[in-house]
Amino acid sequence: MSAQTIRTALGLLQEDPEQDGAWNDLQEAITAPDAGIARAELGQLLQAARHAHETRREWDAVVHLLGLELAVAAGTSEE
């Protein structure tokens, strides 16, 4: 998976946070051995997406993104 896949999935989820396919694509892309994106940049993308969902009170999406942010930060000082 690539950085473009991650950005596309995040964009789709901004339109409709209940798209299971987009969540699956995002999860696969993030957990791929080489996501094609720096960990710091990925963390920033996820954080920005989470804030947008928070603004719209889409709490399920917020919880899901927090879990992904934790997975990305695993083993770092940010964890």
ZADRENDO-437346 format. One record per residue (C-alpha): z, x, y; residue number from 0. Coordinates in steps of 0.02 Angstrom, whole numbers. Example, Ala and Ser with C-alpha at 12.3 -4.5 7.8 and 13.67 -1.06 7.14 Angstrom:
// ZADRENDO-437346
<<390,615,-225>,0>
<<357,684,-53>,1>
//
This chain:
// ZADRENDO-437346
<<0,0,0>,0>
<<-27,55,176>,1>
<<47,42,348>,2>
<<-85,-88,385>,3>
<<-22,-196,241>,4>
<<153,-187,313>,5>
<<95,-235,487>,6>
<<-14,-376,419>,7>
<<129,-448,316>,8>
<<248,-441,464>,9>
<<119,-529,572>,10>
<<94,-666,444>,11>
<<280,-690,430>,12>
<<295,-709,619>,13>
<<176,-856,605>,14>
<<258,-931,450>,15>
<<417,-850,383>,16>
<<404,-950,221>,17>
<<248,-863,156>,18>
<<305,-796,-11>,19>
<<147,-693,-32>,20>
<<179,-601,131>,21>
<<360,-566,81>,22>
<<300,-499,-87>,23>
<<168,-390,-5>,24>
<<296,-323,118>,25>
<<423,-285,-19>,26>
<<292,-196,-125>,27>
<<228,-95,22>,28>
<<401,-40,76>,29>
<<456,11,-98>,30>
<<294,102,-138>,31>
<<317,290,-162>,32>
<<204,324,-13>,33>
<<207,179,108>,34>
<<92,274,227>,35>
<<215,255,370>,36>
<<362,358,430>,37>
<<533,289,385>,38>
<<586,284,568>,39>
<<430,188,620>,40>
<<452,67,476>,41>
<<633,38,527>,42>
<<578,1,705>,43>
<<445,-123,645>,44>
<<570,-214,535>,45>
<<699,-217,673>,46>
<<575,-289,799>,47>
<<521,-422,674>,48>
<<702,-466,639>,49>
<<740,-486,824>,50>
<<591,-603,844>,51>
<<653,-711,701>,52>
<<830,-708,772>,53>
<<763,-775,937>,54>
<<685,-922,844>,55>
<<841,-945,736>,56>
<<745,-916,575>,57>
<<899,-857,482>,58>
<<824,-842,308>,59>
<<693,-721,377>,60>
<<829,-625,470>,61>
<<931,-604,311>,62>
<<778,-550,213>,63>
<<728,-422,344>,64>
<<905,-353,353>,65>
<<895,-322,166>,66>
<<730,-231,188>,67>
<<801,-129,332>,68>
<<946,-78,220>,69>
<<826,-25,83>,70>
<<726,81,206>,71>
<<885,162,275>,72>
<<957,201,103>,73>
<<1020,378,93>,74>
<<1005,412,279>,75>
<<1137,424,415>,76>
<<1078,256,481>,77>
<<1133,173,321>,78>
//
